[in-house]
Amino acid sequence: MVKWAGWIIALAGMGHTLGSLVEAAPEHAGTWFGGGWNLGDYPEMSDATVAWWYSVFSFGPPLLLIGLTVLWLDRRGMTPPLFISWAMAAWVVVGFVVDGPSPLLVLLVAAGLLLAGARRTRRRENASSQADTTARAHIES
């Protein structure tokens, strides 16, 4: 479950980043690398600045890193902290309420998988500790 969640998150981040770069970079890369754009206040932002924030400085790269971190944790048998799933779910719900449906709703599936994976891990840990307690009680008697 956690592995699937990690892949969903990583692919969503990669998809947004690559898609926005394909859309924005051909027109604005020359301005980006030429230093001819500004990071002024919102009303004065140039099209190149808006494209920069939409692509390179968007949520896509951090989302990719979160997905890769979840996969890294899973490969080491570690469950990601619950705040990742809850924060991601809250972020997606707020985005849905403010902006309407988007492909990022798939991140709710990832959040659910992370929560289910954490629950499964907690159940295994409880069963393991109960078995240890039972075994110790059996040995002591």
PyMOL commands that place a pseudoatom at each C-alpha (Angstrom):
pseudoatom trace, name=CA, resn=MET, resi=1, chain=A, elem=C, hetatm=0, pos=[0.000, 0.000, 0.000]
pseudoatom trace, name=CA, resn=VAL, resi=2, chain=A, elem=C, hetatm=0, pos=[2.703, 2.449, 0.980]
pseudoatom trace, name=CA, resn=LYS, resi=3, chain=A, elem=C, hetatm=0, pos=[4.676, 1.649, -2.174]
pseudoatom trace, name=CA, resn=TRP, resi=4, chain=A, elem=C, hetatm=0, pos=[1.645, 2.397, -4.365]
pseudoatom trace, name=CA, resn=ALA, resi=5, chain=A, elem=C, hetatm=0, pos=[1.082, 5.656, -2.500]
pseudoatom trace, name=CA, resn=GLY, resi=6, chain=A, elem=C, hetatm=0, pos=[4.706, 6.658, -3.028]
pseudoatom trace, name=CA, resn=TRP, resi=7, chain=A, elem=C, hetatm=0, pos=[4.488, 5.974, -6.751]
pseudoatom trace, name=CA, resn=ILE, resi=8, chain=A, elem=C, hetatm=0, pos=[1.216, 7.899, -7.080]
pseudoatom trace, name=CA, resn=ILE, resi=9, chain=A, elem=C, hetatm=0, pos=[2.682, 10.909, -5.260]
pseudoatom trace, name=CA, resn=ALA, resi=10, chain=A, elem=C, hetatm=0, pos=[5.957, 10.809, -7.213]
pseudoatom trace, name=CA, resn=LEU, resi=11, chain=A, elem=C, hetatm=0, pos=[4.184, 10.458, -10.554]
pseudoatom trace, name=CA, resn=ALA, resi=12, chain=A, elem=C, hetatm=0, pos=[1.800, 13.319, -9.727]
pseudoatom trace, name=CA, resn=GLY, resi=13, chain=A, elem=C, hetatm=0, pos=[4.765, 15.558, -8.908]
pseudoatom trace, name=CA, resn=MET, resi=14, chain=A, elem=C, hetatm=0, pos=[6.710, 14.483, -11.977]
pseudoatom trace, name=CA, resn=GLY, resi=15, chain=A, elem=C, hetatm=0, pos=[3.641, 14.807, -14.192]
pseudoatom trace, name=CA, resn=HIS, resi=16, chain=A, elem=C, hetatm=0, pos=[2.880, 18.332, -13.048]
pseudoatom trace, name=CA, resn=THR, resi=17, chain=A, elem=C, hetatm=0, pos=[6.486, 19.453, -13.327]
pseudoatom trace, name=CA, resn=LEU, resi=18, chain=A, elem=C, hetatm=0, pos=[7.145, 17.954, -16.752]
pseudoatom trace, name=CA, resn=GLY, resi=19, chain=A, elem=C, hetatm=0, pos=[3.736, 18.951, -18.104]
pseudoatom trace, name=CA, resn=SER, resi=20, chain=A, elem=C, hetatm=0, pos=[4.110, 22.542, -16.985]
pseudoatom trace, name=CA, resn=LEU, resi=21, chain=A, elem=C, hetatm=0, pos=[7.667, 22.711, -18.327]
pseudoatom trace, name=CA, resn=VAL, resi=22, chain=A, elem=C, hetatm=0, pos=[6.549, 21.376, -21.707]
pseudoatom trace, name=CA, resn=GLU, resi=23, chain=A, elem=C, hetatm=0, pos=[3.848, 24.031, -21.713]
pseudoatom trace, name=CA, resn=ALA, resi=24, chain=A, elem=C, hetatm=0, pos=[5.876, 26.974, -20.355]
pseudoatom trace, name=CA, resn=ALA, resi=25, chain=A, elem=C, hetatm=0, pos=[9.553, 26.432, -21.105]
pseudoatom trace, name=CA, resn=PRO, resi=26, chain=A, elem=C, hetatm=0, pos=[9.532, 26.714, -24.900]
pseudoatom trace, name=CA, resn=GLU, resi=27, chain=A, elem=C, hetatm=0, pos=[8.129, 30.209, -24.714]
pseudoatom trace, name=CA, resn=HIS, resi=28, chain=A, elem=C, hetatm=0, pos=[9.847, 31.477, -21.559]
pseudoatom trace, name=CA, resn=ALA, resi=29, chain=A, elem=C, hetatm=0, pos=[13.153, 29.600, -21.081]
pseudoatom trace, name=CA, resn=GLY, resi=30, chain=A, elem=C, hetatm=0, pos=[15.113, 32.266, -22.934]
pseudoatom trace, name=CA, resn=THR, resi=31, chain=A, elem=C, hetatm=0, pos=[13.782, 34.910, -20.555]
pseudoatom trace, name=CA, resn=TRP, resi=32, chain=A, elem=C, hetatm=0, pos=[14.429, 32.694, -17.510]
pseudoatom trace, name=CA, resn=PHE, resi=33, chain=A, elem=C, hetatm=0, pos=[18.053, 32.024, -18.374]
pseudoatom trace, name=CA, resn=GLY, resi=34, chain=A, elem=C, hetatm=0, pos=[18.618, 35.518, -19.742]
pseudoatom trace, name=CA, resn=GLY, resi=35, chain=A, elem=C, hetatm=0, pos=[17.666, 37.132, -16.432]
pseudoatom trace, name=CA, resn=GLY, resi=36, chain=A, elem=C, hetatm=0, pos=[15.094, 39.372, -18.088]
pseudoatom trace, name=CA, resn=TRP, resi=37, chain=A, elem=C, hetatm=0, pos=[12.248, 38.592, -15.715]
pseudoatom trace, name=CA, resn=ASN, resi=38, chain=A, elem=C, hetatm=0, pos=[11.404, 39.845, -12.273]
pseudoatom trace, name=CA, resn=LEU, resi=39, chain=A, elem=C, hetatm=0, pos=[9.973, 38.423, -9.101]
pseudoatom trace, name=CA, resn=GLY, resi=40, chain=A, elem=C, hetatm=0, pos=[7.925, 41.545, -8.430]
pseudoatom trace, name=CA, resn=ASP, resi=41, chain=A, elem=C, hetatm=0, pos=[4.645, 41.661, -6.627]
pseudoatom trace, name=CA, resn=TYR, resi=42, chain=A, elem=C, hetatm=0, pos=[1.794, 39.637, -8.053]
pseudoatom trace, name=CA, resn=PRO, resi=43, chain=A, elem=C, hetatm=0, pos=[0.119, 42.350, -10.120]
pseudoatom trace, name=CA, resn=GLU, resi=44, chain=A, elem=C, hetatm=0, pos=[3.406, 43.241, -11.831]
pseudoatom trace, name=CA, resn=MET, resi=45, chain=A, elem=C, hetatm=0, pos=[4.545, 39.672, -12.559]
pseudoatom trace, name=CA, resn=SER, resi=46, chain=A, elem=C, hetatm=0, pos=[5.523, 39.071, -16.156]
pseudoatom trace, name=CA, resn=ASP, resi=47, chain=A, elem=C, hetatm=0, pos=[4.255, 36.061, -18.081]
pseudoatom trace, name=CA, resn=ALA, resi=48, chain=A, elem=C, hetatm=0, pos=[7.729, 34.526, -17.742]
pseudoatom trace, name=CA, resn=THR, resi=49, chain=A, elem=C, hetatm=0, pos=[7.584, 34.897, -13.944]
pseudoatom trace, name=CA, resn=VAL, resi=50, chain=A, elem=C, hetatm=0, pos=[4.140, 33.331, -13.760]
pseudoatom trace, name=CA, resn=ALA, resi=51, chain=A, elem=C, hetatm=0, pos=[5.363, 30.455, -15.963]
pseudoatom trace, name=CA, resn=TRP, resi=52, chain=A, elem=C, hetatm=0, pos=[8.375, 30.020, -13.639]
pseudoatom trace, name=CA, resn=TRP, resi=53, chain=A, elem=C, hetatm=0, pos=[6.112, 29.716, -10.588]
pseudoatom trace, name=CA, resn=TYR, resi=54, chain=A, elem=C, hetatm=0, pos=[3.790, 27.394, -12.520]
pseudoatom trace, name=CA, resn=SER, resi=55, chain=A, elem=C, hetatm=0, pos=[6.610, 25.024, -13.467]
pseudoatom trace, name=CA, resn=VAL, resi=56, chain=A, elem=C, hetatm=0, pos=[9.994, 25.091, -11.767]
pseudoatom trace, name=CA, resn=PHE, resi=57, chain=A, elem=C, hetatm=0, pos=[8.880, 26.666, -8.474]
pseudoatom trace, name=CA, resn=SER, resi=58, chain=A, elem=C, hetatm=0, pos=[5.504, 24.918, -8.314]
pseudoatom trace, name=CA, resn=PHE, resi=59, chain=A, elem=C, hetatm=0, pos=[4.468, 22.191, -5.892]
pseudoatom trace, name=CA, resn=GLY, resi=60, chain=A, elem=C, hetatm=0, pos=[5.513, 19.583, -8.469]
pseudoatom trace, name=CA, resn=PRO, resi=61, chain=A, elem=C, hetatm=0, pos=[9.178, 19.164, -7.496]
pseudoatom trace, name=CA, resn=PRO, resi=62, chain=A, elem=C, hetatm=0, pos=[8.467, 18.967, -3.715]
pseudoatom trace, name=CA, resn=LEU, resi=63, chain=A, elem=C, hetatm=0, pos=[5.658, 16.495, -4.405]
pseudoatom trace, name=CA, resn=LEU, resi=64, chain=A, elem=C, hetatm=0, pos=[8.102, 14.356, -6.397]
pseudoatom trace, name=CA, resn=LEU, resi=65, chain=A, elem=C, hetatm=0, pos=[10.520, 14.460, -3.460]
pseudoatom trace, name=CA, resn=ILE, resi=66, chain=A, elem=C, hetatm=0, pos=[7.771, 13.465, -1.010]
pseudoatom trace, name=CA, resn=GLY, resi=67, chain=A, elem=C, hetatm=0, pos=[6.836, 10.523, -3.232]
pseudoatom trace, name=CA, resn=LEU, resi=68, chain=A, elem=C, hetatm=0, pos=[10.463, 9.413, -3.505]
pseudoatom trace, name=CA, resn=THR, resi=69, chain=A, elem=C, hetatm=0, pos=[10.863, 9.757, 0.269]
pseudoatom trace, name=CA, resn=VAL, resi=70, chain=A, elem=C, hetatm=0, pos=[7.793, 7.575, 0.839]
pseudoatom trace, name=CA, resn=LEU, resi=71, chain=A, elem=C, hetatm=0, pos=[9.279, 4.960, -1.510]
pseudoatom trace, name=CA, resn=TRP, resi=72, chain=A, elem=C, hetatm=0, pos=[12.639, 5.218, 0.269]
pseudoatom trace, name=CA, resn=LEU, resi=73, chain=A, elem=C, hetatm=0, pos=[10.984, 4.695, 3.661]
pseudoatom trace, name=CA, resn=ASP, resi=74, chain=A, elem=C, hetatm=0, pos=[8.970, 1.757, 2.348]
pseudoatom trace, name=CA, resn=ARG, resi=75, chain=A, elem=C, hetatm=0, pos=[12.096, 0.026, 0.988]
pseudoatom trace, name=CA, resn=ARG, resi=76, chain=A, elem=C, hetatm=0, pos=[13.564, 0.220, 4.473]
pseudoatom trace, name=CA, resn=GLY, resi=77, chain=A, elem=C, hetatm=0, pos=[10.449, -1.186, 6.129]
pseudoatom trace, name=CA, resn=MET, resi=78, chain=A, elem=C, hetatm=0, pos=[9.512, 2.143, 7.679]
pseudoatom trace, name=CA, resn=THR, resi=79, chain=A, elem=C, hetatm=0, pos=[6.027, 3.627, 7.641]
pseudoatom trace, name=CA, resn=PRO, resi=80, chain=A, elem=C, hetatm=0, pos=[5.818, 7.305, 6.661]
pseudoatom trace, name=CA, resn=PRO, resi=81, chain=A, elem=C, hetatm=0, pos=[4.516, 9.601, 9.396]
pseudoatom trace, name=CA, resn=LEU, resi=82, chain=A, elem=C, hetatm=0, pos=[0.773, 10.183, 9.444]
pseudoatom trace, name=CA, resn=PHE, resi=83, chain=A, elem=C, hetatm=0, pos=[1.145, 13.944, 9.035]
pseudoatom trace, name=CA, resn=ILE, resi=84, chain=A, elem=C, hetatm=0, pos=[2.158, 13.383, 5.401]
pseudoatom trace, name=CA, resn=SER, resi=85, chain=A, elem=C, hetatm=0, pos=[-1.127, 11.691, 4.533]
pseudoatom trace, name=CA, resn=TRP, resi=86, chain=A, elem=C, hetatm=0, pos=[-3.295, 14.076, 6.541]
pseudoatom trace, name=CA, resn=ALA, resi=87, chain=A, elem=C, hetatm=0, pos=[-1.544, 17.197, 5.232]
pseudoatom trace, name=CA, resn=MET, resi=88, chain=A, elem=C, hetatm=0, pos=[-1.731, 15.980, 1.644]
pseudoatom trace, name=CA, resn=ALA, resi=89, chain=A, elem=C, hetatm=0, pos=[-5.419, 15.105, 1.986]
pseudoatom trace, name=CA, resn=ALA, resi=90, chain=A, elem=C, hetatm=0, pos=[-6.187, 18.524, 3.504]
pseudoatom trace, name=CA, resn=TRP, resi=91, chain=A, elem=C, hetatm=0, pos=[-4.206, 20.290, 0.763]
pseudoatom trace, name=CA, resn=VAL, resi=92, chain=A, elem=C, hetatm=0, pos=[-6.063, 18.420, -1.996]
pseudoatom trace, name=CA, resn=VAL, resi=93, chain=A, elem=C, hetatm=0, pos=[-9.470, 19.048, -0.399]
pseudoatom trace, name=CA, resn=VAL, resi=94, chain=A, elem=C, hetatm=0, pos=[-8.768, 22.785, -0.040]
pseudoatom trace, name=CA, resn=GLY, resi=95, chain=A, elem=C, hetatm=0, pos=[-7.612, 22.870, -3.668]
pseudoatom trace, name=CA, resn=PHE, resi=96, chain=A, elem=C, hetatm=0, pos=[-10.801, 21.091, -4.733]
pseudoatom trace, name=CA, resn=VAL, resi=97, chain=A, elem=C, hetatm=0, pos=[-13.027, 23.479, -2.775]
pseudoatom trace, name=CA, resn=VAL, resi=98, chain=A, elem=C, hetatm=0, pos=[-11.234, 26.582, -4.081]
pseudoatom trace, name=CA, resn=ASP, resi=99, chain=A, elem=C, hetatm=0, pos=[-10.459, 25.532, -7.652]
pseudoatom trace, name=CA, resn=GLY, resi=100, chain=A, elem=C, hetatm=0, pos=[-12.686, 22.553, -8.443]
pseudoatom trace, name=CA, resn=PRO, resi=101, chain=A, elem=C, hetatm=0, pos=[-11.741, 19.066, -9.546]
pseudoatom trace, name=CA, resn=SER, resi=102, chain=A, elem=C, hetatm=0, pos=[-8.287, 18.383, -10.930]
pseudoatom trace, name=CA, resn=PRO, resi=103, chain=A, elem=C, hetatm=0, pos=[-6.146, 15.338, -11.698]
pseudoatom trace, name=CA, resn=LEU, resi=104, chain=A, elem=C, hetatm=0, pos=[-4.508, 15.873, -8.307]
pseudoatom trace, name=CA, resn=LEU, resi=105, chain=A, elem=C, hetatm=0, pos=[-7.577, 14.304, -6.684]
pseudoatom trace, name=CA, resn=VAL, resi=106, chain=A, elem=C, hetatm=0, pos=[-5.666, 11.039, -7.209]
pseudoatom trace, name=CA, resn=LEU, resi=107, chain=A, elem=C, hetatm=0, pos=[-3.546, 12.173, -4.258]
pseudoatom trace, name=CA, resn=LEU, resi=108, chain=A, elem=C, hetatm=0, pos=[-6.547, 11.414, -2.024]
pseudoatom trace, name=CA, resn=VAL, resi=109, chain=A, elem=C, hetatm=0, pos=[-6.091, 7.790, -3.048]
pseudoatom trace, name=CA, resn=ALA, resi=110, chain=A, elem=C, hetatm=0, pos=[-2.408, 8.035, -2.101]
pseudoatom trace, name=CA, resn=ALA, resi=111, chain=A, elem=C, hetatm=0, pos=[-3.312, 9.596, 1.254]
pseudoatom trace, name=CA, resn=GLY, resi=112, chain=A, elem=C, hetatm=0, pos=[-5.802, 6.788, 1.907]
pseudoatom trace, name=CA, resn=LEU, resi=113, chain=A, elem=C, hetatm=0, pos=[-3.189, 4.167, 1.030]
pseudoatom trace, name=CA, resn=LEU, resi=114, chain=A, elem=C, hetatm=0, pos=[-0.690, 5.789, 3.409]
pseudoatom trace, name=CA, resn=LEU, resi=115, chain=A, elem=C, hetatm=0, pos=[-3.287, 5.819, 6.201]
pseudoatom trace, name=CA, resn=ALA, resi=116, chain=A, elem=C, hetatm=0, pos=[-4.166, 2.171, 5.526]
pseudoatom trace, name=CA, resn=GLY, resi=117, chain=A, elem=C, hetatm=0, pos=[-0.470, 1.242, 5.499]
pseudoatom trace, name=CA, resn=ALA, resi=118, chain=A, elem=C, hetatm=0, pos=[0.058, 2.987, 8.852]
pseudoatom trace, name=CA, resn=ARG, resi=119, chain=A, elem=C, hetatm=0, pos=[-2.956, 1.194, 10.292]
pseudoatom trace, name=CA, resn=ARG, resi=120, chain=A, elem=C, hetatm=0, pos=[-1.662, -2.161, 9.036]
pseudoatom trace, name=CA, resn=THR, resi=121, chain=A, elem=C, hetatm=0, pos=[1.755, -1.489, 10.595]
pseudoatom trace, name=CA, resn=ARG, resi=122, chain=A, elem=C, hetatm=0, pos=[0.174, -0.496, 13.907]
pseudoatom trace, name=CA, resn=ARG, resi=123, chain=A, elem=C, hetatm=0, pos=[-1.914, -3.707, 13.909]
pseudoatom trace, name=CA, resn=ARG, resi=124, chain=A, elem=C, hetatm=0, pos=[1.199, -5.809, 13.224]
pseudoatom trace, name=CA, resn=GLU, resi=125, chain=A, elem=C, hetatm=0, pos=[3.118, -4.075, 15.998]
pseudoatom trace, name=CA, resn=ASN, resi=126, chain=A, elem=C, hetatm=0, pos=[0.251, -4.613, 18.454]
pseudoatom trace, name=CA, resn=ALA, resi=127, chain=A, elem=C, hetatm=0, pos=[-0.055, -8.279, 17.496]
pseudoatom trace, name=CA, resn=SER, resi=128, chain=A, elem=C, hetatm=0, pos=[3.702, -8.706, 17.836]
pseudoatom trace, name=CA, resn=SER, resi=129, chain=A, elem=C, hetatm=0, pos=[3.804, -7.070, 21.278]
pseudoatom trace, name=CA, resn=GLN, resi=130, chain=A, elem=C, hetatm=0, pos=[0.842, -9.177, 22.432]
pseudoatom trace, name=CA, resn=ALA, resi=131, chain=A, elem=C, hetatm=0, pos=[2.602, -12.323, 21.219]
pseudoatom trace, name=CA, resn=ASP, resi=132, chain=A, elem=C, hetatm=0, pos=[5.760, -11.273, 23.081]
pseudoatom trace, name=CA, resn=THR, resi=133, chain=A, elem=C, hetatm=0, pos=[3.768, -10.649, 26.257]
pseudoatom trace, name=CA, resn=THR, resi=134, chain=A, elem=C, hetatm=0, pos=[2.024, -14.001, 25.946]
pseudoatom trace, name=CA, resn=ALA, resi=135, chain=A, elem=C, hetatm=0, pos=[5.316, -15.784, 25.310]
pseudoatom trace, name=CA, resn=ARG, resi=136, chain=A, elem=C, hetatm=0, pos=[6.944, -14.125, 28.327]
pseudoatom trace, name=CA, resn=ALA, resi=137, chain=A, elem=C, hetatm=0, pos=[3.984, -15.014, 30.535]
pseudoatom trace, name=CA, resn=HIS, resi=138, chain=A, elem=C, hetatm=0, pos=[4.178, -18.595, 29.291]
pseudoatom trace, name=CA, resn=ILE, resi=139, chain=A, elem=C, hetatm=0, pos=[7.902, -18.811, 30.026]
pseudoatom trace, name=CA, resn=GLU, resi=140, chain=A, elem=C, hetatm=0, pos=[7.524, -17.292, 33.481]
pseudoatom trace, name=CA, resn=SER, resi=141, chain=A, elem=C, hetatm=0, pos=[4.795, -19.730, 34.565]
for i in range(1, 141): cmd.bond("trace and resi %d" % i, "trace and resi %d" % (i + 1))
show_as sticks, trace
zoom trace
